[in-house]
Amino acid sequence: MPSAPHYQALEPQTSDDDEDIENCKVPALVSTPCGGAATPAAMTMPPRWSRPRPVSSVSSRRRCWLPVICVVGFFLVFFYFTLNSENRFTLGLGNANLDDSEDAVYGAHNGLDSTNSHAINESLHICSESHEDRRVYMQDKPRNAYAQLPVIYFVTPTYPRREQIPELTRLAHTLLHVPHIHWLVANDHERCDTFIDILLNRFGIPFTHMASPMPSKFRGSKPAPRGVANRRAVLQWIRQNNLTNGILYFGDDDNTYDLRLFDEIRPTQRVSMFPVGLIADYAVSGPVVRQGKVVAFLDSWIAGRRWPVDMAGFAVNLNYMSQYPNVNMPYKPGYEEDLFLRSINLHIDQIEPRGNNCTEILVWHTQTKNKKAPVVRLEAKYMDGRSNLGALFRALKVMGVASASDNEGPIALISKNGKEKSHSLILS
Ligand SMILES: *[C@@H]1O[C@H](CO)[C@@H](O)[C@H](O)[C@H]1NC(C)=O
């Protein structure tokens, strides 16, 4: 069981077993004398600034030094941010390959829910749910052959765009092969999308569909913390359902998953990690493994991240996670993985390397080109039962793919025998 006695929730205490974990104690050190305000900033301090004296050595006689430490701490934090935002521009923003979340300007959301000391407590709206597995066979065996396996909670943040339904369809067809899985589809939308309800129901995979819109205060920010509200909603759902068994995995709707990934993450004791293909400049991101142990990380964007891994590059055992009530994923673009893994007090020597000691790619950060849904000019008077086009375009509109208009967009080309025909000739 993943519950050795010393793996306790992150709290202001010293531990002598792992010097790396010193970083995580900085918030406690800084926040104790300075108050809560300094905590979010301190949370992201890189190792070079974070070798403070242990709390236990601050005796009562030295309390007069606290204001001094506090002021010095403040300036260190200030300089860190100044320094790091420059790094961001040189290391991060020049990369054409980085996706939106990695395009983050560091510090864009300083102080907004970015500590790991606040439990997630946001509204959660369940649209539809099914706990019934209607699949008969998975891979080469009947469903009940898999009954003993721990459940994989596969968390998919998604958002309305014209690629949404095709991505979810493709992903569903991967997940159809995966036994004992619960698919958590969290949509960045104010309302429940009934089309998605119907879609998810059809597959027979157990699922929960929730509406988890990004808070409006982040909507305008560039880059916006995409997918964070969704993942937070799922963390909340896990807590509300008191789930302490199974494996948590964050699987975006556009990635490509090798079925062997699921076999690899299912025996996760605490946190397992593996390389992800097509990430940023190196087209790969993942752990460096020596003698079967994770010793470091390869990733083209470090930016002070203690855990510079992709969201799809790790899995977490829920029993392990349940020991950290302050588990969090802050609204801090580019730092979601790092701060999440910090909030569950990960130690490097506990990481379980997967994929043949991290030599194989079992998940790819593929991305579909994101284009605006077009408007096609097709007169409303022809969008009735006389042809398929009315029903077709109504479906495309519901899926957010395209729409027809009387007076907007390029006139729809309709041809026969290689020749363009007028709409009235074919449709009336
Ligand atoms: C990983 O490496 C260790 C040490 O070299 C070895 O004992 C172990 O069998 C390897 N694991 C796999 C899955 O190859």
PDBQT file of the ligand as one rigid body, heavy atoms in Angstrom, charges set to zero:
ROOT
HETATM    1  C1  LIG A 501      14.725  -0.813 -15.169  1.00  0.00    +0.000 C 
HETATM    2  O1  LIG A 501      16.064  -0.776 -14.805  1.00  0.00    +0.000 OA
HETATM    3  C2  LIG A 501      16.390  -1.535 -13.652  1.00  0.00    +0.000 C 
HETATM    4  C3  LIG A 501      17.818  -1.262 -13.282  1.00  0.00    +0.000 C 
HETATM    5  O2  LIG A 501      18.628  -1.296 -14.408  1.00  0.00    +0.000 OA
HETATM    6  C4  LIG A 501      16.106  -2.999 -13.914  1.00  0.00    +0.000 C 
HETATM    7  O3  LIG A 501      16.398  -3.770 -12.781  1.00  0.00    +0.000 OA
HETATM    8  C5  LIG A 501      14.658  -3.150 -14.288  1.00  0.00    +0.000 C 
HETATM    9  O4  LIG A 501      14.381  -4.489 -14.634  1.00  0.00    +0.000 OA
HETATM   10  C6  LIG A 501      14.288  -2.239 -15.431  1.00  0.00    +0.000 C 
HETATM   11  N1  LIG A 501      12.864  -2.273 -15.608  1.00  0.00    +0.000 N 
HETATM   12  C7  LIG A 501      12.294  -2.529 -16.780  1.00  0.00    +0.000 C 
HETATM   13  C8  LIG A 501      10.818  -2.556 -16.805  1.00  0.00    +0.000 C 
HETATM   14  O5  LIG A 501      12.953  -2.738 -17.770  1.00  0.00    +0.000 OA
ENDROOT
TORSDOF 0
